[in-house]
Amino acid sequence: MTNEYQDRANYYNNLHLIDDSITAVVHLEDEEDCLFWKPLLSHYGKGDYKYIYHTRDNNVRGGCEECLNYRPYLSPYFFICIDSDMRYILGEENINVQHYICQTYTYSIENHFCEASNLQKRFLEYESGFNFDEFLFQLSAIVYQPLLLLTHNLRNKISDFGIREFRACIPHQCLRSDLNNHAAGLLDTIRCNFNKYNFENVNLSEEVTLLNSLGITVNNAYMHVRGHDIANLVVYIGNLFCKHIQGVSFKNNIYYNINISAKYWELNNIISDINELNKALIKIEDWFLINKKEVK
């Protein structure tokens, strides 16, 4: 007996046979995710993809868990692209391209839109009044130890400092004056918010080793905390500096305008995964060609 996910997956897995203009079907968490995944797959993928983020009867069902409901039925012709959330750090099993799952390797797609050096380059095309590179570098140093504690607590099922408490420490807005002197006031506020929690009496050496092994350091910790919170603050700041520029939207012209050729390991891992999917498709196509010749 099949279930609704298996039935839909069977349809998606065979859609390339019905419509030969489609290479594969990609299930995303949300429509906005197209702004990240579509440029990457268009550039590095093999052919044209159909993107879905709802059921075939148009009942809106989004989010990572909805994507993962298809996990047993995925293939090179029907795969999912999801935010890693804390799964990458916590080592959740079988979240990898070998199981036809692409992931962000950051907390979410929003972290990629906020990648510091490339965000600053895009910002400088319109405005020079703020240094996102410096701001996010300093923010990363502030959130690194809280990220260690969050990881420790999630691994050990300790609830006194979880994702909710972490999120509450990062404001989504600020005063314009808080951005003076490289956002010293805003950074002090965030630092004070985190300092309410106890970091000193917890041995976090295992978490330091774990995060190091995954490529997460004090310099890029901001890429591995909840991306919506980082993005909300970044977009708010960007809007403050771009609101006087006629015809320019910080979010549309700068934030979303990601450089898919940027060089940082989280993006490199995604590109590597897309290449693995390409290889899987080529193997299947080669198998069909060989067997077609044998039949003749």
Disulfide bonds with the S-S distance in Angstrom:
none
